[in-house]
Amino acid sequence: MDFSSDEELLVIACIANKEEKREKKRLWVHNINLKREEHGEFHTLFPDLLQDEANFFKYFRMSSEKFFELLNMLPQLQKQDTYFRRCIPSDERLAITLRLLGYGDSFATISFILQPIYMPQPTVEQFQRVKENFWRIWNYPNCIGALDGKHCVIEKPKNTGSVYFNYKKEISIVLLELVDTDYKFITVDIGAYGRNSDGGIFRSSSLGQALANGTLNIPTPKSLPLSDVIVPHFPSLKIQ
């Protein structure tokens, strides 16, 4: 079969393109990352940070003791090596994640791996302790927490119109939280559109729906101190 010069060039270009794609597929690890264990930030810096607790805390925003405690709680971070490449060790994975979340290099979604341990479904007993502390500290009866929302500024996701545009003329999602007298989270709802009203966010949140349908494990109504008036337990709007 005879080819013109233009046809020959086209065939050569197609073959070259296929070879280039084949070479890219063969590249399991970028050449830069092949020297990670020798020159990478984690392997060169982490051992030194372990010898300097103050700078370790500044770098990771937690102590080395808490770092390894957290690492032991996350065995699923450890992957397996293969014949083709070595996996990234679990301590390096955790270090990279903490660095990213601690200093906000980009917007990241935090997983719910630790949620059942550190923010489980509130119990009646927990709300009872919160109520007693509100009364002891502020003489505020039947209060099961302080409720408030926080607009968290983000970079506008693509093709979302104005749903994240809030009244402060910022792009945000909303963190809705219920906290105890020590300002610790009891329960949270994260991700509502910034443009939504406070009432709309609360009604559509898991917290608001649980309050409405009676599944939040709130103690039964109780009389106010020095009174026979029965009043339901309720969240305060916020702590000043």
C-alpha positions as CSV (number, residue, x, y, z in Angstrom):
1,M,0.0,0.0,0.0
2,D,1.4,3.4,-1.0
3,F,1.1,6.4,1.3
4,S,1.5,10.1,0.5
5,S,3.9,12.1,2.6
6,D,1.0,13.6,4.6
7,E,-0.4,10.2,5.3
8,E,3.0,8.9,6.4
9,L,3.3,11.8,8.8
10,L,-0.1,11.1,10.2
11,V,0.7,7.4,10.8
12,I,4.0,8.3,12.5
13,A,2.3,10.8,14.8
14,C,-0.3,8.2,15.8
15,I,2.3,5.7,16.6
16,A,4.3,8.2,18.6
17,N,1.2,9.2,20.5
18,K,0.5,5.6,21.4
19,E,4.0,5.0,22.5
20,E,3.9,8.2,24.7
21,K,0.7,7.0,26.3
22,R,2.2,3.6,26.9
23,E,5.2,5.1,28.6
24,K,2.9,7.2,30.9
25,K,1.0,4.1,31.9
26,R,4.3,2.4,32.9
27,L,5.1,5.3,35.2
28,W,3.8,4.0,38.6
29,V,5.7,6.6,40.7
30,H,7.0,9.9,39.4
31,N,10.7,10.2,39.3
32,I,10.7,13.0,41.8
33,N,8.9,10.8,44.4
34,L,11.3,7.9,43.9
35,K,13.8,9.8,46.2
36,R,11.1,10.6,48.8
37,E,12.6,8.3,51.5
38,E,16.0,10.0,51.0
39,H,15.1,13.6,50.5
40,G,11.4,13.9,51.3
41,E,10.2,16.4,54.0
42,F,8.8,13.7,56.3
43,H,11.9,11.5,56.3
44,T,14.3,14.4,56.8
45,L,12.3,16.6,59.2
46,F,10.1,14.2,61.3
47,P,13.0,12.5,63.2
48,D,14.3,16.0,64.2
49,L,10.9,17.1,65.3
50,L,10.6,14.1,67.6
51,Q,13.7,15.5,69.4
52,D,12.1,18.9,69.8
53,E,8.7,18.7,71.5
54,A,8.0,22.5,71.2
55,N,8.5,22.5,67.4
56,F,6.7,19.2,67.0
57,F,3.6,20.8,68.6
58,K,4.0,23.9,66.4
59,Y,4.3,21.8,63.2
60,F,1.5,19.3,63.9
61,R,-0.6,21.3,66.4
62,M,-0.4,18.3,68.8
63,S,2.2,16.7,71.0
64,S,4.2,13.7,69.8
65,E,2.4,11.6,72.4
66,K,-1.0,12.5,70.9
67,F,0.3,11.9,67.4
68,F,1.2,8.3,68.2
69,E,-1.9,7.8,70.2
70,L,-3.9,8.9,67.1
71,L,-1.8,6.7,64.9
72,N,-2.5,3.6,67.0
73,M,-6.2,4.4,66.6
74,L,-6.1,4.4,62.8
75,P,-4.7,1.0,61.7
76,Q,-6.6,1.4,58.4
77,L,-4.0,3.9,57.4
78,Q,-1.4,1.1,56.9
79,K,-1.4,-0.2,53.3
80,Q,0.5,-3.1,51.9
81,D,3.6,-3.1,49.8
82,T,3.5,-4.7,46.3
83,Y,6.1,-6.1,43.9
84,F,5.7,-2.9,41.9
85,R,6.0,-0.2,44.6
86,R,6.3,0.4,48.3
87,C,3.3,1.9,50.1
88,I,3.4,5.2,52.0
89,P,3.8,4.3,55.7
90,S,0.9,5.1,58.0
91,D,2.9,7.6,60.1
92,E,3.8,9.5,56.9
93,R,0.1,9.5,55.8
94,L,-1.0,10.9,59.2
95,A,1.8,13.5,59.2
96,I,0.8,14.8,55.8
97,T,-2.9,14.9,56.7
98,L,-2.3,16.7,60.0
99,R,-0.1,19.2,58.3
100,L,-2.7,19.8,55.6
101,L,-5.6,20.2,58.1
102,G,-3.6,22.2,60.6
103,Y,-2.5,24.9,58.2
104,G,-5.3,24.9,55.6
105,D,-3.2,24.4,52.4
106,S,-6.5,23.6,50.7
107,F,-10.1,22.9,51.4
108,A,-10.4,19.3,52.6
109,T,-13.2,17.0,53.7
110,I,-12.5,15.5,57.1
111,S,-13.5,11.9,57.4
112,F,-15.8,10.5,60.1
113,I,-13.3,7.7,61.2
114,L,-13.1,9.0,64.7
115,Q,-16.7,10.3,65.0
116,P,-18.1,7.2,66.9
117,I,-15.4,7.7,69.5
118,Y,-15.2,11.4,70.0
119,M,-18.7,12.6,69.0
120,P,-21.1,9.7,69.5
121,Q,-24.9,10.2,69.7
122,P,-25.5,12.2,72.9
123,T,-27.2,10.3,75.8
124,V,-29.7,11.3,78.3
125,E,-27.0,11.1,81.0
126,Q,-24.8,13.4,79.0
127,F,-27.5,16.0,78.6
128,Q,-28.3,15.6,82.3
129,R,-24.7,16.6,83.2
130,V,-24.8,19.5,80.8
131,K,-28.0,20.7,82.3
132,E,-26.6,20.5,85.8
133,N,-23.5,22.5,84.8
134,F,-25.5,25.2,83.2
135,W,-27.5,25.6,86.4
136,R,-24.4,25.5,88.6
137,I,-22.3,28.0,86.6
138,W,-25.0,30.4,85.2
139,N,-28.2,29.6,87.1
140,Y,-29.7,28.7,83.8
141,P,-32.3,25.9,84.3
142,N,-33.2,23.0,82.0
143,C,-30.5,24.1,79.4
144,I,-28.9,21.2,77.5
145,G,-26.3,23.2,75.5
146,A,-25.5,26.4,73.7
147,L,-26.5,26.5,70.0
148,D,-24.8,28.7,67.4
149,G,-23.6,28.7,63.8
150,K,-20.4,29.7,62.1
151,H,-19.8,30.6,58.5
152,C,-16.6,28.9,57.3
153,V,-15.2,30.7,54.3
154,I,-14.3,28.4,51.3
155,E,-13.2,28.7,47.7
156,K,-16.3,28.7,45.5
157,P,-17.0,25.2,44.0
158,K,-17.5,25.2,40.3
159,N,-21.0,25.4,38.8
160,T,-22.7,26.2,42.1
161,G,-24.2,29.6,41.3
162,S,-24.9,31.7,44.4
163,V,-25.9,28.9,46.9
164,Y,-22.7,29.5,49.0
165,F,-22.9,33.3,48.8
166,N,-23.8,34.6,52.3
167,Y,-25.1,37.8,53.8
168,K,-21.5,38.9,54.6
169,K,-20.8,38.7,50.8
170,E,-18.5,35.8,51.3
171,I,-18.5,32.2,50.0
172,S,-19.1,29.8,52.9
173,I,-20.5,26.7,54.4
174,V,-22.1,26.6,57.8
175,L,-21.0,24.8,60.9
176,L,-23.9,24.4,63.3
177,E,-22.8,23.3,66.7
178,L,-24.3,22.5,70.2
179,V,-21.7,22.9,72.9
180,D,-21.5,22.3,76.7
181,T,-20.4,24.6,79.4
182,D,-16.7,23.9,78.6
183,Y,-17.3,24.9,75.0
184,K,-16.9,21.3,73.8
185,F,-19.0,20.0,71.0
186,I,-22.0,17.8,71.9
187,T,-23.1,17.5,68.3
188,V,-22.5,19.3,65.0
189,D,-24.0,19.7,61.6
190,I,-21.6,20.7,58.8
191,G,-22.0,21.7,55.2
192,A,-25.2,23.8,54.9
193,Y,-25.1,26.4,52.1
194,G,-23.9,29.9,53.2
195,R,-26.9,31.6,51.6
196,N,-29.5,29.8,53.8
197,S,-31.1,31.5,56.8
198,D,-30.3,30.5,60.3
199,G,-33.8,29.0,60.8
200,G,-33.7,27.1,57.5
201,I,-30.3,25.6,58.3
202,F,-31.5,24.5,61.8
203,R,-34.7,23.0,60.5
204,S,-32.9,21.0,57.8
205,S,-30.0,19.9,60.0
206,S,-29.8,16.5,61.7
207,L,-29.9,18.3,65.0
208,G,-33.0,20.2,64.2
209,Q,-34.8,17.1,62.9
210,A,-33.8,15.1,65.9
211,L,-35.2,17.7,68.2
212,A,-38.4,17.9,66.2
213,N,-39.0,14.1,66.1
214,G,-37.9,13.5,69.7
215,T,-34.9,11.2,68.9
216,L,-32.2,13.3,70.5
217,N,-32.3,11.6,73.9
218,I,-33.3,14.8,75.7
219,P,-34.3,14.3,79.4
220,T,-38.0,14.4,80.1
221,P,-39.5,17.9,81.0
222,K,-38.8,18.9,84.6
223,S,-40.0,21.6,86.9
224,L,-38.0,24.8,87.3
225,P,-36.1,25.3,90.5
226,L,-38.3,26.4,93.4
227,S,-41.3,26.0,91.2
228,D,-44.0,23.5,90.2
229,V,-44.0,24.7,86.6
230,I,-43.0,21.9,84.2
231,V,-40.7,23.1,81.4
232,P,-39.1,21.1,78.6
233,H,-35.3,20.9,78.3
234,F,-34.0,23.2,75.5
235,P,-30.7,24.6,73.9
236,S,-29.7,28.2,74.5
237,L,-29.0,30.3,71.5
238,K,-25.3,30.9,72.3
239,I,-22.7,31.4,75.0
240,Q,-21.2,34.9,75.2
